[in-house]
């Protein structure tokens, strides 16, 4: 058995769950993230891109449904969410502060009802009246809710809104002909919540919302909509708890997106309800990195015996005596996606049972060119244009140095067509993605200091300091 025989996994959590479900079942490394979510204490997951949000959602789904067959988990992805249509779900006469949360409450309650109607106790006599109302939701095309985009579009149409008084009749309520549409909608929403609270069912019901990474643009409506999602999820989960219902909504969100959302209570939610996925060791000692444990766990699973991937298959040190663990982790931003991608690229160049230094270097070059740089480009979508990023990369190629001042970068990038104001936005976005860091000499210790966002999440880009490229970019940019 060799290094090539180890299945380290996929860079996509969804792909890993679909193609390699055994890795989700037995190869998931839990650093204490799962319990607060499955026990319904915390509901917001914040992490950098690639830190494992999606695979965490898949693990919750697998864990909950395997331990309790009557429990259900629905994974909802917002990749194609129609934000502009969503903004018209309720009448425009209602202000956004009320309209957007109510619209989310409608969508979330419908998805939970969709879960409940498939429960083993759904057809019990106690649920007869509720099922009558649910059947009408089906007739109107509001159930099932698997296609969230279609649900938003259908809920926004005037034809559906005209049916609201008829729907209320199934909740034994009547609506006067002159009742404003927004009040009738809110009345219907209140009845949906009561339907959920009074429904008889077995097991736990989880709704997990993912895909916030995929839909970001610069339009304000997106930030307002996602902020309303956070707000309404908090309120609905509080409602479920007050009714002692085993129903829980979990939101998986990128940290950098969360930090720019509007809202006055974000820090309160973060302190009270959040699980943050951070793989960088607090000590800074890469020998303590959880990424190494993840690789070893999957190595043992693949080879069906106890192994240490780094001791058994890799050289102890690289060139200049750098420990191999440090060499590898320094090429990443300390996320599972980066690390798994690096190991799988090295596997493509491995020939023998043990990997040579030259094979590691070849794999690292492939990783830099075919994974790391494209990943950075993907992460900057919605922040900067592809053209602006291309000019920056061309400028770095001309400078041909690992570290440079902002003054030097401006001298090269501005003549290439990058406006100075755009350059500032670009550098902040690159720093947030940990594609660049900063370096300076400490005036007390006289030693060089380095700072990256993945090491210190609270750090911010300072144009007065020297810019340093992440090592993962060096090979892709032909900088040695």
C-alpha positions as CSV (number, residue, x, y, z in Angstrom):
1,X,0.0,0.0,0.0
2,X,1.3,3.5,-0.9
3,X,0.5,7.2,-0.5
4,X,-1.4,7.1,-3.7
5,X,-3.9,4.5,-2.2
6,X,-5.2,7.0,0.4
7,X,-8.5,8.6,-0.4
8,X,-8.2,12.0,1.2
9,X,-11.6,13.2,-0.1
10,X,-13.0,15.9,-2.4
11,X,-12.6,19.7,-2.2
12,X,-16.5,20.0,-2.4
13,X,-18.5,18.8,0.6
14,X,-21.5,18.0,-1.6
15,X,-19.4,16.0,-4.0
16,X,-17.8,14.1,-1.1
17,X,-21.1,13.2,0.4
18,X,-22.4,12.0,-3.0
19,X,-19.3,10.1,-4.2
20,X,-17.7,9.0,-0.9
21,X,-20.3,8.8,1.8
22,X,-18.1,6.6,3.9
23,X,-15.8,9.6,4.4
24,X,-18.7,11.6,5.9
25,X,-19.6,8.6,8.1
26,X,-16.2,7.5,9.3
27,X,-13.7,10.0,8.0
28,X,-15.2,13.2,9.4
29,X,-12.8,14.9,11.9
30,X,-15.0,16.6,14.5
31,X,-13.2,19.3,16.4
32,X,-16.2,19.9,18.7
33,X,-18.3,21.6,16.0
34,X,-21.2,19.0,15.8
35,X,-22.6,18.7,19.3
36,X,-23.7,22.4,19.8
37,X,-25.6,22.2,16.6
38,X,-27.2,18.7,16.9
39,X,-28.2,19.5,20.5
40,X,-30.0,22.6,19.3
41,X,-27.9,25.1,21.3
42,X,-26.2,26.9,18.4
43,X,-27.6,27.5,14.9
44,X,-25.1,29.8,13.0
45,X,-22.0,28.3,11.5
46,X,-19.3,30.8,10.4
47,X,-16.1,29.9,8.6
48,X,-13.8,31.0,5.8
49,X,-14.4,29.5,2.4
50,X,-13.2,25.9,2.3
51,X,-13.2,25.4,6.0
52,X,-15.8,22.7,5.9
53,X,-19.2,24.3,6.2
54,X,-20.9,22.1,3.6
55,X,-19.4,18.8,4.8
56,X,-20.5,19.8,8.3
57,X,-24.1,20.1,7.0
58,X,-23.8,16.8,5.3
59,X,-22.5,15.2,8.5
60,X,-25.4,16.6,10.5
61,X,-27.8,15.1,8.0
62,X,-26.1,11.7,8.1
63,X,-25.7,11.7,11.9
64,X,-29.3,12.8,12.7
65,X,-31.0,10.4,10.2
66,X,-28.9,7.4,11.1
67,X,-29.3,7.6,14.8
68,X,-33.1,8.3,14.6
69,X,-34.9,7.0,11.5
70,X,-37.9,9.1,12.3
71,X,-35.8,12.3,12.2
72,X,-35.5,14.3,9.0
73,X,-32.9,16.8,7.6
74,X,-33.5,19.1,4.6
75,X,-30.4,20.7,3.0
76,X,-31.4,23.9,1.2
77,X,-28.9,25.6,-1.2
78,X,-29.1,29.3,-2.1
79,X,-26.9,29.1,-5.1
80,X,-29.6,30.2,-7.5
81,X,-31.7,32.2,-5.1
82,X,-33.8,34.9,-6.9
83,X,-33.1,38.0,-4.7
84,X,-35.0,40.5,-6.8
85,X,-38.1,38.3,-7.0
86,X,-37.8,37.7,-3.2
87,X,-37.9,41.4,-2.6
88,X,-41.5,41.5,-4.1
89,X,-42.8,38.5,-2.2
90,X,-44.7,40.8,0.1
91,X,-46.4,44.0,-1.0
92,X,-44.0,46.9,-1.5
93,X,-46.1,49.1,0.8
94,X,-44.5,47.2,3.7
95,X,-41.1,48.5,4.7
96,X,-38.1,46.2,4.2
97,X,-37.4,45.9,7.9
98,X,-40.7,43.9,8.2
99,X,-41.1,42.7,4.7
100,X,-37.9,40.7,4.3
101,X,-38.1,38.8,7.6
102,X,-41.7,37.9,7.0
103,X,-40.9,36.7,3.6
104,X,-38.1,34.4,5.0
105,X,-40.5,33.2,7.7
106,X,-42.9,32.1,5.0
107,X,-40.2,30.2,3.0
108,X,-38.7,28.6,6.1
109,X,-42.1,27.6,7.6
110,X,-43.1,26.0,4.3
111,X,-39.9,24.0,4.2
112,X,-40.5,22.8,7.7
113,X,-44.1,21.8,6.9
114,X,-42.7,19.9,3.9
115,X,-40.5,17.9,6.4
116,X,-43.4,17.3,8.8
117,X,-45.8,16.0,6.1
118,X,-43.4,13.1,5.4
119,X,-43.1,12.1,9.1
120,X,-44.3,8.7,10.2
121,X,-47.0,10.3,12.4
122,X,-48.3,12.6,9.7
123,X,-51.5,10.6,9.1
124,X,-52.6,10.4,12.7
125,X,-56.1,11.7,13.4
126,X,-54.7,14.6,15.4
127,X,-53.2,16.0,12.3
128,X,-56.4,15.8,10.1
129,X,-57.2,19.5,10.2
130,X,-53.6,20.5,9.6
131,X,-53.3,18.1,6.7
132,X,-56.4,19.7,5.1
133,X,-54.5,23.1,5.0
134,X,-51.4,21.4,3.8
135,X,-53.2,19.8,0.9
136,X,-54.3,23.3,-0.2
137,X,-50.7,24.4,-0.1
138,X,-49.9,21.5,-2.4
139,X,-52.8,22.4,-4.8
140,X,-51.3,26.0,-5.0
141,X,-47.9,24.5,-5.9
142,X,-46.2,25.7,-2.7
143,X,-45.3,22.1,-1.7
144,X,-42.9,20.4,-2.2
145,X,-40.2,23.0,-1.5
146,X,-37.2,21.3,-3.0
147,X,-36.9,24.0,-5.6
148,X,-36.5,27.1,-3.6
149,X,-36.3,29.4,-6.6
150,X,-39.6,28.1,-8.0
151,X,-41.2,28.5,-4.5
152,X,-40.1,32.2,-4.4
153,X,-41.4,32.9,-7.9
154,X,-44.8,31.2,-7.2
155,X,-45.2,32.9,-3.8
156,X,-44.6,36.3,-5.5
157,X,-47.3,35.9,-8.2
158,X,-50.5,37.8,-7.8
159,X,-52.5,34.6,-8.5
160,X,-51.2,33.1,-5.3
161,X,-51.9,36.2,-3.3
162,X,-55.5,36.2,-4.5
163,X,-55.8,32.7,-2.9
164,X,-54.7,33.9,0.6
165,X,-58.3,34.4,1.8
166,X,-59.3,30.9,0.7
167,X,-56.3,29.5,2.4
168,X,-57.2,31.2,5.6
169,X,-60.6,29.4,5.5
170,X,-58.7,26.1,6.0
171,X,-57.4,27.5,9.3
172,X,-61.0,28.3,10.3
173,X,-60.5,32.0,9.7
174,X,-62.2,34.4,7.4
175,X,-60.8,37.6,5.9
176,X,-62.8,40.7,5.2
177,X,-62.8,41.7,1.5
178,X,-61.2,45.0,2.4
179,X,-58.4,43.5,4.5
180,X,-55.0,44.8,3.3
181,X,-53.0,42.1,1.5
182,X,-50.0,42.5,3.8
183,X,-52.1,41.9,6.9
184,X,-53.8,38.9,5.4
185,X,-50.3,37.5,4.5
186,X,-49.1,38.0,8.1
187,X,-52.2,36.3,9.4
188,X,-51.6,33.3,7.1
189,X,-48.0,33.2,8.3
190,X,-49.1,33.2,11.9
191,X,-51.4,30.3,11.2
192,X,-48.5,28.4,9.6
193,X,-46.5,28.7,12.7
194,X,-49.3,27.5,14.8
195,X,-49.8,24.6,12.5
196,X,-46.2,23.6,13.0
197,X,-46.5,24.1,16.8
198,X,-49.6,21.8,17.0
199,X,-48.4,19.1,14.6
200,X,-47.8,15.6,15.9
201,X,-44.6,14.1,14.7
202,X,-41.7,11.9,15.7
203,X,-37.9,12.7,15.8
204,X,-35.9,15.8,15.2
205,X,-36.5,18.0,12.2
206,X,-33.5,20.0,10.9
207,X,-33.4,22.6,8.1
208,X,-29.9,23.4,7.0
209,X,-29.3,26.4,4.7
210,X,-26.1,26.4,2.7
211,X,-24.8,28.0,-0.5
212,X,-24.3,31.5,0.7
213,X,-20.8,31.3,-0.8
214,X,-22.2,31.0,-4.3
215,X,-24.5,34.0,-4.7
216,X,-22.6,37.1,-3.6
217,X,-22.6,40.2,-5.8
218,X,-22.3,43.8,-4.9
219,X,-26.1,44.5,-5.0
220,X,-27.5,45.8,-1.7
221,X,-30.6,43.7,-2.0
222,X,-28.5,40.5,-1.4
223,X,-26.9,41.8,1.8
224,X,-30.3,43.0,3.1
225,X,-31.9,39.7,2.2
226,X,-29.2,37.6,3.9
227,X,-29.3,39.8,7.0
228,X,-33.1,39.2,7.2
229,X,-32.4,35.5,6.9
230,X,-30.1,35.6,9.9
231,X,-32.6,37.7,11.9
232,X,-35.6,35.5,11.1
233,X,-33.8,32.3,11.7
234,X,-32.9,33.5,15.2
235,X,-36.5,34.4,15.8
236,X,-38.0,31.2,14.5
237,X,-35.5,29.0,16.5
238,X,-36.5,31.0,19.6
239,X,-40.1,30.2,18.8
240,X,-39.4,26.5,18.4
241,X,-37.6,26.5,21.7
242,X,-40.4,28.3,23.5
243,X,-42.8,25.6,22.2
244,X,-40.4,22.8,23.1
245,X,-40.3,21.6,19.5
246,X,-37.5,19.5,18.2
247,X,-37.2,21.6,15.1
248,X,-34.0,23.5,14.3
249,X,-32.8,25.8,11.5
250,X,-29.0,25.9,10.9
251,X,-27.4,28.6,8.7
252,X,-24.0,28.0,7.1
253,X,-22.3,31.3,6.3
254,X,-18.9,32.6,5.2
255,X,-17.4,34.8,7.9
256,X,-16.4,37.6,5.5
257,X,-20.0,37.7,4.2
258,X,-21.5,37.8,7.7
259,X,-19.2,40.7,8.8
260,X,-20.5,43.0,6.0
261,X,-24.2,42.2,6.5
262,X,-26.3,45.1,7.9
263,X,-27.9,44.6,11.3
264,X,-27.5,45.8,14.9
265,X,-27.5,42.5,16.7
266,X,-24.8,40.5,14.7
267,X,-22.3,40.4,17.5
268,X,-25.0,39.2,20.0
269,X,-26.0,36.4,17.6
270,X,-22.3,35.5,17.1
271,X,-21.6,35.3,20.8
272,X,-24.7,33.4,21.8
273,X,-25.6,31.2,18.8
274,X,-22.5,30.7,16.6
275,X,-20.0,27.9,16.0
276,X,-16.9,29.1,14.2
277,X,-14.8,26.7,12.2
278,X,-11.2,27.7,12.6
279,X,-8.4,25.2,11.8
280,X,-5.4,27.4,12.5
281,X,-3.8,26.2,15.8
282,X,-4.0,28.9,18.5
283,X,-0.4,28.3,19.3
284,X,0.7,28.8,15.7
285,X,2.5,25.4,15.9
286,X,1.7,23.5,12.8
287,X,2.6,20.2,14.6
288,X,-0.7,20.8,16.5
289,X,-2.8,21.4,13.4
290,X,-6.1,19.6,13.1
291,X,-5.5,19.2,9.4
292,X,-2.7,16.7,10.1
293,X,-5.2,14.7,12.2
294,X,-7.8,14.8,9.4
295,X,-5.2,13.5,6.9
296,X,-4.2,10.7,9.3
297,X,-7.8,9.8,10.0
298,X,-8.5,9.3,6.3
299,X,-5.2,7.5,5.8
300,X,-6.1,4.9,8.5
301,X,-9.6,4.6,6.9
302,X,-8.2,3.9,3.4
303,X,-5.4,1.6,4.4
304,X,-7.4,-0.1,7.2
305,X,-4.6,0.1,9.7
306,X,-3.0,2.7,12.1
307,X,-0.6,5.0,10.2
308,X,0.9,8.4,10.4
309,X,0.8,9.7,6.8
310,X,3.7,12.1,7.4
311,X,6.0,9.7,9.2
312,X,5.3,6.7,7.0
313,X,5.1,8.2,3.5
314,X,6.8,11.6,3.4
315,X,10.4,12.8,4.0
316,X,11.0,14.3,7.4
317,X,12.3,17.6,5.9
318,X,12.3,19.5,2.7
319,X,15.0,21.7,1.2
320,X,16.9,23.9,3.8
321,X,15.8,21.5,6.5
322,X,12.2,22.8,6.6
323,X,10.0,20.1,8.4
324,X,7.6,18.6,5.8
325,X,4.5,19.4,7.9
326,X,5.4,23.1,8.0
327,X,6.3,23.0,4.3
328,X,2.9,21.6,3.4
329,X,0.7,23.6,5.7
330,X,2.5,26.9,4.7
331,X,1.2,26.3,1.2
332,X,-2.4,26.4,2.5
333,X,-4.6,28.9,4.3
334,X,-5.2,26.2,7.0
335,X,-8.5,24.9,5.6
336,X,-9.4,21.3,4.8
337,X,-10.2,22.2,1.2
338,X,-6.7,23.6,0.6
339,X,-5.0,20.8,2.4
340,X,-6.9,18.0,0.7
341,X,-6.3,19.6,-2.6
342,X,-2.5,19.8,-1.9
343,X,-2.3,16.2,-0.8
344,X,-4.2,14.9,-3.9
345,X,-2.1,17.0,-6.2
346,X,1.1,15.4,-4.7
347,X,-0.5,12.0,-5.1
348,X,-0.6,12.5,-8.9
349,X,3.2,12.8,-9.0
350,X,3.9,10.0,-6.5
351,X,5.4,6.9,-8.0
352,X,6.7,4.7,-5.2
353,X,5.5,3.6,-1.8
354,X,7.2,6.7,-0.2
355,X,7.0,10.2,-1.7
356,X,10.2,11.9,-2.7
357,X,11.1,15.6,-2.1
358,X,11.0,16.1,-5.9
359,X,7.5,14.6,-6.2
360,X,6.3,16.9,-3.4
361,X,7.7,19.9,-5.2
362,X,6.0,18.9,-8.5
363,X,2.7,18.3,-6.7
364,X,3.0,21.7,-4.9
365,X,3.6,23.4,-8.3
366,X,0.5,21.7,-9.8
367,X,-1.5,22.7,-6.7
368,X,-0.4,26.3,-7.0
369,X,-1.3,26.6,-10.7
370,X,-4.4,24.4,-11.0
371,X,-6.0,24.8,-7.6
372,X,-4.8,27.7,-5.4
373,X,-4.8,30.5,-8.0
374,X,-8.2,29.5,-9.5
375,X,-9.6,29.2,-5.9
376,X,-8.5,32.7,-5.1
377,X,-10.1,34.0,-8.3
378,X,-13.3,32.2,-7.3
379,X,-13.3,33.7,-3.9
380,X,-13.0,37.2,-5.2
381,X,-16.1,37.0,-7.4
382,X,-18.5,39.7,-6.3
383,X,-15.7,41.8,-4.8
384,X,-13.5,42.7,-7.8
385,X,-13.8,42.2,-11.6
386,X,-11.8,39.5,-13.4
387,X,-10.1,42.3,-15.4
388,X,-8.9,44.1,-12.2
389,X,-7.5,40.8,-10.8
390,X,-5.8,40.0,-14.0
391,X,-4.0,43.4,-14.0
392,X,-2.9,42.8,-10.5
393,X,-1.5,39.4,-11.4
394,X,0.3,40.9,-14.4
395,X,1.8,43.6,-12.2
396,X,3.0,41.1,-9.7
397,X,4.6,39.1,-12.6
398,X,6.5,42.3,-13.6
399,X,7.6,43.0,-10.1
400,X,8.6,39.3,-9.7
401,X,9.1,39.5,-5.9
402,X,7.5,37.7,-3.0
403,X,7.1,41.0,-1.1
404,X,6.7,44.5,-2.3
405,X,5.5,47.9,-1.2
406,X,2.2,49.5,-2.2
407,X,4.2,52.3,-3.8
408,X,6.0,49.8,-6.1
409,X,2.7,48.0,-6.9
410,X,1.0,51.3,-7.9
411,X,4.0,52.3,-10.2
412,X,3.4,49.1,-12.1
413,X,-0.4,48.4,-11.9
414,X,-1.7,52.0,-12.6
415,X,0.0,52.2,-16.1
416,X,-1.5,48.8,-16.9
417,X,-5.0,50.2,-16.4
418,X,-5.8,49.6,-12.7
419,X,-7.2,52.8,-11.1
420,X,-5.7,53.6,-7.7
421,X,-9.1,53.6,-6.0
422,X,-9.8,50.1,-7.5
423,X,-6.4,48.9,-6.3
424,X,-7.2,49.7,-2.7
425,X,-10.5,47.7,-2.9
426,X,-8.6,44.9,-4.6
427,X,-5.9,44.7,-1.9
428,X,-8.5,44.6,0.9
429,X,-10.3,41.8,-0.9
430,X,-7.1,39.8,-1.5
431,X,-6.1,40.2,2.2
432,X,-9.6,39.0,3.3
433,X,-9.0,35.9,1.1
434,X,-5.5,35.4,2.6
435,X,-4.0,35.6,-0.9
436,X,-1.7,38.3,0.5
437,X,-0.5,39.2,3.9
438,X,1.7,41.9,5.4
439,X,5.2,42.0,6.8
440,X,7.1,44.5,8.8
441,X,10.0,44.7,11.2
442,X,9.1,44.8,14.9
443,X,10.9,47.8,16.4
444,X,11.4,46.1,19.7
445,X,12.5,42.6,18.8
446,X,14.1,43.7,15.4
447,X,12.5,40.6,13.9
448,X,10.3,40.4,10.8
449,X,6.6,40.0,11.6
450,X,4.0,38.4,9.2
451,X,0.3,38.6,9.4
452,X,-2.4,36.9,7.3
453,X,-6.2,36.9,7.8
454,X,-6.3,33.1,8.4
455,X,-3.9,33.5,11.3
456,X,-5.6,36.6,12.8
457,X,-9.3,36.9,11.8
458,X,-9.4,40.4,13.3
459,X,-6.5,41.8,11.3
460,X,-7.1,44.4,8.5
461,X,-5.0,45.4,5.5
462,X,-2.6,48.3,6.1
463,X,-1.3,49.9,2.9
464,X,1.6,51.3,4.9
465,X,3.2,47.9,5.4
466,X,4.9,45.6,2.9
467,X,2.7,43.3,1.0
468,X,3.7,39.6,1.0
469,X,2.2,37.0,-1.4
470,X,0.9,33.8,0.1
471,X,3.3,30.9,-0.6
472,X,0.5,29.0,-2.4
473,X,0.7,31.6,-5.2
474,X,4.5,31.6,-5.7
475,X,4.6,28.7,-8.2
476,X,1.6,29.8,-10.2
477,X,3.1,33.3,-10.6
478,X,6.6,31.9,-11.4
479,X,8.1,33.5,-8.3
480,X,10.8,31.4,-6.7
